[in-house]
């Protein structure tokens, strides 16, 4: 069966990270549940996945991450209180986020061996299907959502599809960078390689891999034997570079603004930017920010 005819139904969300860049706030609260305005980061990510047609979300968790599973379950006492007080609008918002039966699976990474290893931990649940990977601390403010933009390209070209955005040349050493083939079709760029955190001055482009992927299941066999790379971790980028020898990769420069919520300033920026866009809060948020400045 051709790759492009295999429908995208599943997504992997690696949520086992310790959130060291936003300590001490993440000492007891998973970084994915830190609030952006009035809902956790993970709420935005799951909404994006659902919009893209994802039917089954696989969370790769670690110790102290049980609150993530609880967030998408019923809170019987709280729901009863909201109903008794007539706060049905809040109750409806909460119920909209609940997992439907069988929609979510949770598996443990056990040891922090890197993103590639985290993705590999989902292999038995994903099975022999294409799947998305969404980094759960990166909110992309876009319409349609970033993953839906990638999914639309995947439906046309198949193979593997990677979300990218431009970064300053001086910052390329901080990211995974794609090596493009010359020429592009709109927002689509054919790829011939990629490198994780290239040394300064050696990056093949300024197109950084930004936390949205659609991959074929053959990546699992590669990740099983993948040696540790940058940072002493099993890097997903290294595994994808090996898969590229046999399968096509297309980079998609999606339209949208990326917020790295795993960083203190990035989290603050996301709160400000998304509050300002809210119809119910924007005016008051602008007034409060202006007064502070």
N, C-alpha and C positions, 0 to 999 in steps of 0.2 A: 504494500500500500504506500503511495507517495506520501512524503512527510507532510505536504501541505494539506492533504486530505484528512489528516488525523486532527480531530477537533481538540482545542485547548479547553480543558475542564478543571485542571488542578493547579494549585499554586503552593509553593513552599515559602514560609515566613520564618527565617532564622531568628529566634528571640532568646537565645541562650546567653547573649553577651552581658557583661557585668556593668556596662554603663560607666566606666571609670572616668570618662571625660565630663560627666555631670554629677560626680560625687560632691557632697555627701547625700544629695537628694535621692540617689538610687541605692542607698545602703539597705533599705527595707522595701522600697517600691521599685518594681521593674521599670527601666527607663522607658519602655514602650507604653507604660501607663501614666507617664507624666502628662500633665494637661497642656493642650494648646487651646487657649481661650476657655472653653467649658467642656471639652471632651478629650480623652487621651489620644496620644499620637496614633496608637494602634487602631482607633476608631476610623480615622481618615484612611488608613492603609486598607482595612477590610472593606470599606466603602468603595475604594478604587478597584479592588479585586472583583467585587460583586458586579460593579458597573461593566467590567470587561468580560463578563460571562463566566467567571470562575464559580464552579459548583462545589468544590471540595478544597478546603484550606488545611494544609499540614503545618502545624506549628512545631518547630524544633526548639525545645525548651531546655532549661537547666535548673539546677537547684534554686529555690526561693522564687520561682516563677509561677507558682500555683495561682496567684491572683489573676493571671491572664486568662486561665481557663474559667475562673469564677466570673470574670467580667462579662462573658458571653452567655452566662447561665441566668436563670431566674433568681431574684432576691425577694423571696416570698413576703417577708415582713415589710420591707420597704415598699413593695408594690401595693400591699394592702393599705399601708398608711397613706400613700398618694391617692389611692382610690377613695378612701374614707374622707379625705380632705378636698376631694373634687379637683385634684391637680392632674386632670386627665391628659393635658398637653405634654407634661413631663413624662407621664407614664407611657404615652404613645411613642415618644422619642426613645425611651429606654427599650421598649419592646421591639422597636424596629431594628435594634442591634443584636438581638438574641440570635443564637445559632439555631438553624432548623435541624431537625433530627438527622444525624449523620453528615452534617455539612463540615464539621471540624474534627481533625484528629490531632493528637499530641504525642510526640515522641521525644525522648531525652538524648541529648548529645553526650552527656556524662563528663567529657573532658573538653576544655577549650582549645581545640586544635585548628581553628580557622574556619572561614566561610565555606571552603570547598568540602571540608569534613562535615560541617553542619548540613549541607545540601545532601551529601551522601547518606546521612542518617535517615533521610526520608525515602530511600530507594524502594523499600518493600511496600510502602503505602502508595507511592506514585505508580509503581509497576512499569509496564511497557507503553507509556504514554508521553507525549510532549507535556511540558509543565512550565509554569512561570516561577520565577524567583523574585520576591519583592523585599528589599531591605526595609525593615520595619521602623527605622528611625529617620527615614528620608520621606518627607511629605513633598509631593509635587503639586503645586497649585495650578491646575490646568483644566480646560474644558475642550474636548472630553478628557478624561483621566489619562495619565501617561501610559498605563498598561493597556488601556483600550486602543490608544494610538498604535502601540506595538502590535496588538492583536490583529488590528485591521491590516497591517503590513504582512504579518504572518499568514493570514488567510489567503493572501495573494501569492506570496513567494515561498512559503514553507521554510524549511531549514531551521536555523537558529537566528534569533533576532535580539539585538542588544540596544538598550536605550543609552544615548550619549548626549552630552552637552558640551559647549565650548567653555574652556577655562583659560585664564591668562597663561602665556608661555612660561612665566616665572613660577607657576603653581603646578605644572604638570608632574613634578616629582612626587606629588602627594596622592596621585590617583592611578587607577588602571587606565591605560591609554591605548586607543585602537590605532592600528596601522592601516590606513585606507588605501584602496586602489583608486587611482586618479579617475576623476569624473564621478558625477553623482546624479541621481534622478530625484529632484525635489529634496525631500528630507531623508532620502535613503542613500546610504553609502556602503558599497561593497567593501569587504574587509579581506586583508591577506595576513593579518597578525594582530597581536596585542601584547602589551607588556605591563606588568604590575610595578608601579612606582619607579619609573625609569630614572636613572641618575640625571641630575640637572644638565640640560643642554643636549640630551640624547633622545628625547621623546620623538616618535615618528609623526605626531600631530598634536593638536591641542584639543582633541575630542576625548573627553573623559567618560569612562563607564560610570553611570550614575544610579545604579541600584535597581534597575528594572531589566529583566531577562526573560526570554522564552527559549527553552532548551529542549533538545531531543534526549530521550532516556539513555542513549549510548554514553552520555557523560558519566553515568554512574560507574561503569566498568573502568573508565579512565581515573576517576577520583579514588577508586579503591586502591590503586597502586601509585597515586600521585605523591611525589616526594615533597617535603616541606620546602617552601620558597621564602618570599619576603616576610620578614618578621618571625621566621621560624615556624610559620603556619602553613597548612595545606590550603593553597590559594585556588579559588574557583577560576580566576583568570588563567592560571597555568594549565588547568584542566581544559578550559575552552580552547586555549592555543593548540593543544594536542588534538582536540576533536576537529579543529579546522583543517587538519590534513585530509580528512575524509568527508567533511560536510561543509555546506555553504553557511556563511555568517553574513548577516546584513545589519549594519548599524542604522538606527533611526534617531535623528536629531529631533526629539519631540518638542512641541510648543508648550511652554510652561515655566514656572519659577520654582526652583528647587530649594527646599529648606532642610538643612542638616540639623535635625533635632537632637542628635547625639552629642552636640557641642553646645556649651552654655550660651554663647552669643547667637548661634543658629537657632536655638530654642526660643530665646528672647525675640529674635527677629520674626520667627514664625508666629508667635503670639501677637506681636504688634501688627504684622501684615494681614493676618487672617481676621483679627478683630476689626481692623479698619474696613474690611470688605463686607462685614456683616450688616445687613439691613437693620437689624434690631439693636445693634451695639455700636455701629460705626461712628455715628455722630458723637456719642458720649465718649468713646475711646479716643477720638481725635481731640476732643476738648481736654481730656485728662492728660494726654501726651503733650499737647501744646502748653498746658499750664506747667508741666514739669520742666519743659525746655526753656 
